[in-house]
Amino acid sequence: TLEDFDELLARAHSLGLKVLIDQVWSHTSDRHGWFLESRSDHINPKADWYVWADPSPDGTAPNNWLAVFGGSAWTWEPRRRQYYLHHFLAHQPALNLHNPAVMDAVLETGEFWLRRGVDGFRIDAIDFLLHDRSLRPNPPATWPEVMPAKLFGLQEHVNDMLQPETLGLLARIRGLMDRYPNSVTLGEVSSQPGAFERVVTYTSGADRLHMAYTLRPLRGAFDWPTVTGMLRDVARAGEDGWVCWSFSNHDVERAVSRWNPRRGEAPPDPAFARLLMALLLSLRGSVSLYQGEELGLTEAELDENHLRDPFGIAYWPEFRGRDGSRTPIPWEHGVTHGGFTSGQAPWLPVPDAHYEMAVSRHEQDEAALLHAFRRFLAWRRRQRALVRGSLVPLNLAAPLVGFIRAYEEDRVLAVFNLSDQPACLDLGDFADVQPLSGSGFPVRIEGRVIHLAAYGVAFLAVGAGSPLRVFATDPEPVFAGAGT
């Protein structure tokens, strides 16, 4: 109930916690009153609140747009005798945000929650807010060598999403937020090409979002070419905006399972989970930790009869859906439902394997990942270069990746060994190198060489005179100054 929510909000604020709530403004349910009215005929007050179109001459969909979750992005509505657009599931019709009245109504829902005291919004599916008004078809993408189970990737999505007018909507959203001081927006950006550039575009300036994250890091592999390419793309996108980094969320397999180098053979190496932690928490920007990430929770193995996710149900067993990352956090070992609830069975079960990773177990073990997160976060807050500094990626040989974080006179060199074998790095001409203590990652240096264990991490202070042009990925790297 709303009373329950108010109690939650008050308790969070009493603990010094800010509360952001999810806002899905690209679509509604097909049971929403707006849609029920819109579908009734062509002349009602909300007739153009959704995206309606006549069929093609042969009765098929208006164009070739595909839904993310499979099949056509259009569904026939017999009452209205038109097709309606849905980017995701058929029961999630897309709002027509080209209509200012619809955007007015959407912002009214946002203001309802701001008046109630929430501290901001995570805004879903920013790239899907608008579509091409002319409903032009999408061009085909490069044909894959192997036919995918999900066909969405067979098109270049230049007309069903990714419209330049989106910036006008973001300005209206920011106008609302500015009436509520200290409120914040976090946008979700898709993994479509140019993702980091869009994050910067959507968050640069006083009339844009405060920060945004992209699904790009959540979609690819975790290997040397992918990570170095990601760092290079981030650097090329510039530092005018503000990225919020995420390696796991409710839409993808948990990172320690998704990227586990020993996938299918053994559980993830604990050192690998710490490597992911260190990389995530040392990139330039804010950080979004997904529940259970601090425990090293693996993807839950669920039977088909436990699935709730329509996406997973439709594609089973080729795609097992997203429920494996959505199971409850296990608070207590040996307690029913892991202490998550004392009531009836939760929406999804706590898998047996997660009881051993319960918070109560971590609290009793100073070497556990939960304590490593706490120590690293406390250390990070003391490093100005990590909190506010620019990022220059380094051109290191596989399996090492690294970058320099710089703020005023502070320079931090971060190096990560992506291999399950030891590796070393010759510091070459780096000046005034000093290991940084307190991160939880001891640094072993012999002469001018850093020695890193399997999945090892090193943080070092380096002098401002270090010749970055020798090491940086781009030919002429320049520090863009401090972040905001």
C-alpha positions, 0 to 999 in steps of 0.5 A, spaced: 500 500 500 502 507 499 502 507 507 507 501 506 511 505 501 511 511 506 513 507 512 519 505 507 521 512 505 521 515 512 525 509 515 530 510 509 531 517 510 532 516 517 538 512 516 541 517 511 539 513 505 536 516 498 530 512 495 530 512 487 524 509 484 523 506 477 519 510 472 517 506 466 515 512 461 516 509 454 509 504 455 504 502 459 500 496 461 494 494 456 490 494 462 491 501 463 485 506 463 489 510 458 490 504 453 483 502 454 480 508 452 485 509 447 483 503 443 475 504 444 475 508 437 479 513 433 475 520 436 476 519 444 480 524 448 486 519 448 485 516 441 493 518 439 496 517 446 499 511 443 502 509 437 496 506 432 497 505 425 493 502 419 495 495 416 499 494 410 495 493 404 495 486 405 493 486 412 500 485 415 503 490 420 505 497 418 512 496 417 518 491 419 519 493 426 521 487 431 520 487 438 525 486 443 522 480 446 521 477 439 516 477 433 513 483 430 513 490 434 505 491 432 499 487 435 492 488 431 487 491 436 480 489 433 476 494 437 479 500 433 481 496 427 488 498 427 495 496 429 499 498 436 506 499 437 509 495 443 517 495 443 517 489 448 511 485 450 504 485 446 501 487 453 506 493 453 503 498 448 508 504 447 506 511 449 506 516 443 510 521 447 510 525 440 504 528 443 505 533 448 499 532 452 502 525 453 508 527 456 504 532 461 501 526 464 507 522 464 510 528 468 504 528 473 505 521 475 513 523 476 511 529 480 506 525 484 512 521 487 516 527 488 511 530 492 511 524 496 518 525 498 522 520 493 529 522 491 529 521 484 528 516 478 531 511 475 528 512 468 527 506 464 528 505 456 530 512 454 532 510 447 525 507 446 521 514 448 520 516 441 519 513 434 520 515 427 513 519 426 513 516 419 514 509 421 519 508 416 522 501 416 529 499 419 534 497 415 537 490 415 543 489 420 549 484 417 547 477 417 550 473 422 554 467 421 549 463 426 541 465 426 540 467 433 534 465 437 532 472 438 531 476 432 531 483 434 539 483 432 537 482 425 535 490 424 539 496 425 534 500 430 534 507 427 527 508 426 523 504 431 528 508 437 534 512 438 530 519 435 534 525 436 527 529 439 529 525 445 533 530 448 527 535 448 523 530 452 529 529 457 529 537 458 522 537 460 524 531 465 530 535 468 525 541 468 520 537 473 526 535 477 529 542 478 523 544 482 525 539 487 532 540 489 537 535 490 532 530 486 536 526 481 535 522 475 538 516 472 537 513 465 537 507 462 541 507 455 540 501 451 547 497 448 545 499 441 551 502 437 554 509 440 552 507 447 557 511 451 556 517 446 549 517 448 550 516 455 554 523 454 549 526 450 544 525 455 547 527 461 551 533 459 548 540 460 543 543 465 537 541 461 539 533 461 539 527 466 544 527 471 547 521 470 545 514 465 548 507 465 548 503 459 547 496 457 553 495 453 558 492 459 552 487 460 551 485 453 558 483 451 564 478 454 569 479 459 576 478 455 581 483 453 579 485 447 572 487 450 574 490 456 580 494 452 575 496 447 570 498 452 575 503 455 577 506 449 570 507 447 569 511 454 575 515 453 573 517 446 566 519 448 569 524 452 567 527 459 562 532 459 557 527 461 556 522 467 556 515 467 553 510 472 557 504 471 553 497 472 556 490 471 549 486 473 542 488 474 535 485 473 535 484 466 542 480 465 545 474 468 549 475 474 556 478 472 560 472 476 556 467 472 556 471 466 563 472 465 566 466 469 572 464 465 571 457 468 563 457 466 560 450 466 566 447 469 567 450 476 564 456 480 567 462 479 574 464 482 573 468 489 579 472 486 575 473 479 569 476 483 574 481 487 577 483 480 570 485 478 569 489 484 575 493 483 574 494 476 567 497 477 569 501 483 575 504 480 572 507 473 570 514 472 563 515 474 557 513 479 556 506 481 550 501 481 551 495 485 546 490 484 543 486 490 547 480 492 553 483 487 556 484 494 555 477 496 558 474 489 551 471 488 551 466 482 546 466 477 540 461 480 539 455 476 531 455 476 526 449 473 522 451 468 516 451 473 519 456 477 519 461 471 515 468 472 519 472 466 515 472 460 521 473 456 524 466 459 518 462 458 517 464 451 524 462 449 526 456 454 530 453 454 534 457 448 534 463 453 533 461 460 530 468 462 532 473 467 529 470 473 535 467 475 538 474 477 532 476 480 531 471 486 531 474 493 537 476 497 539 471 502 539 474 509 540 469 514 543 462 513 539 456 515 532 460 515 526 459 511 527 463 505 533 466 507 530 471 512 527 475 506 520 474 508 517 471 514 510 470 510 508 466 504 513 463 499 516 469 495 515 471 488 521 467 486 525 461 491 531 462 494 536 457 491 539 452 495 546 454 493 545 461 495 544 459 503 551 458 503 552 465 501 547 469 506 549 475 509 549 472 516 555 468 513 559 473 510 558 478 516 562 472 520 568 472 515 572 478 515 575 475 508 568 475 505 567 479 499 562 483 503 567 486 507 572 487 501 566 491 498 566 495 504 573 496 505 574 498 498 568 503 498 571 506 504 578 507 501 575 509 494 572 515 498 579 517 500 582 517 493 580 524 490 582 521 483 578 515 483 572 519 485 572 525 481 578 524 476 579 523 469 580 517 466 586 515 460 586 508 458 593 505 457 595 500 451 597 494 455 599 487 452 594 482 454 592 479 459 593 486 462 588 492 462 589 499 465 588 506 466 590 512 469 585 516 474 587 523 475 585 529 479 589 535 480 596 533 482 593 526 484 595 520 479 592 513 480 595 507 476 590 501 476 592 495 473 588 488 472 590 481 470 584 478 466 588 471 466 587 465 471 595 465 470 600 470 474 602 476 469 607 482 470 608 489 468 614 493 466 613 500 469 618 503 464 618 511 464 612 511 469 615 517 474 615 516 482 611 510 483 608 508 490 604 502 491 597 505 494 595 501 501 588 500 504 584 497 497 585 490 500 590 489 494 597 488 496 602 490 490 608 486 489 614 490 485 621 488 484 625 493 481 621 496 476 616 490 475 609 489 478 607 482 479 600 480 479 597 474 481 591 470 477 586 475 477 590 480 480 589 488 481 594 493 483 593 501 485 599 505 485 600 513 485 604 515 479 607 522 478 604 527 474 610 527 469 609 520 467 609 520 459 602 518 458 603 519 450 607 513 450 602 508 454 595 511 452 590 508 447 589 514 443 595 518 439 594 524 443 590 523 449 589 529 453 586 530 460 579 533 460 579 535 467 575 533 473 569 530 473 563 533 476 
